[in-house]
Amino acid sequence: MRQARATKGGSDVVAIQGLIERLQRDYAARRPRSRALYSRALERLPGGNSRTQLYFYPFPFYASNASGAQLTDVDGLTYLDFVNNYTSLVHGHRGHDLADMLAPHVSRGTAFGAPTELELDLADEICSRVTSVEQIRFANSGTEATLYALQTARAFTGRDIIVKVEGGYHGGHDSVQVSVRRWSNDGLGIPEVGVSSAMRRQTHVIPFNDVDAASRKLRSLGNEVAAVIVEPVMGAAGAIPATQAFLTELRLLTEEVGALLIFDEVLTLRLAYGGAQELYNVQPDLTAMGKIIGGGFPIGAFGGRAEIMEVSDPRRAGMLSHSGTFNGNPIAMAAGLFALHELTRDRIVDINARGERMRRHVSKAAAEANVAITASGLGSLLQLHGGTEPPHDFRDALSRPRELVQAAFWILLAEGVFTTPGRTSLNVSTAVGDVDQARVHAALERVMEELGSAVG
Ligand code: PMP
């Protein structure tokens, strides 16, 4: 078998850098309006930005409008959208339908300091799909969902320590902003910039998919652990699915030490009707959710066994106070219900199969062009990596050569396919049809041809 070309040799790296720089120059030249908006943004927003991952050099394009699987920028260029607002738009852009559906709700009032029936409807819908979730509370983002899930775990167990996975992203709050982008070898967490150094002892870290390390850590901390929080498929770390053994073992170990198991399904709920926990057949104690359950609007939710969720029952003395001006917002509830009703089992099967076909196509096109790029992920979530096999954990993903995958982002963008900058990850929405899929496959072939000839 031929050895796929990596970019080890200095001349290959220079060639790929040259290709990226040429594509960046073409990109900038074709987007004068986005460039002007970015210059304006620099005056008022640090780095022109309120959402770190949206920045990329030389400047991000500014969105104008979108419909279905198509996104158009302010310079009139269109893209097939495989970012879908970082997976939250599971049906792609449903602006027209949503406007019709939401209009009566908006005209009734956009927010009240009183609960609405819509909150109960969305709670019923989610609880009937995700069997481990008997009770649920709503919030406004995935960050809030994991924050309150962890507080709930602390309140329920009376313990302090959280165990998370190295490279795991669970939002922006202190307890989980630990060893997200960095690691140490002592099993203690490394607080990210701006995070309290106290987190170094409060949040412990285990490598993903390493059953032995998890069991050593949990047995040594024993009854100090309030919760283990884990993504069934790591998102930001590189679309890396958990092994069955890892999640099964975490379930057993948490039971053994009396800690709660929290699945962060903010990203993975889309993978099966009952979330990734249905696929793995592992029932967590609590689940954090977000993204798709808001139908395009800001949302978060956390839920689980009723005896645990009861810690925030306001009728109880010493309850956990969970409040938020926009919790259970009726517009987000209505949009979320609309999205979930339309996310049938058949549609989930369809987008997962499309993701799987894309992964296979990446492997095939890369092998044919002798380029060392591979695709990781599960179902409708995928990401490109350097190498010929998908990574199994965060350190593995981080150790891969990055140049080819960065170049792939730029070539795909030039071909009118929008993937996430920095990661070159894709997610498939139900708006993607066979014609779109064929376009992406053709664009992926173009990526491999260009990279093959640049390093060939
Ligand atoms: N958990 C996971 C697994 C996520 O992927 C994200 C966001 N990408 C979050 C939590 C945080 O969600 P939000 O951005 O809505 O705060």
Boltz pocket constraint, residues with backbone or C-beta under 6 A from the ligand:
constraints:
  - pocket:
      binder: B
      contacts: [[A, 86], [A, 140], [A, 141], [A, 142], [A, 143], [A, 144], [A, 146], [A, 169], [A, 170], [A, 171], [A, 172], [A, 231], [A, 235], [A, 236], [A, 264], [A, 265], [A, 266], [A, 267], [A, 290], [A, 291], [A, 299], [A, 300]]
      max_distance: 6.0
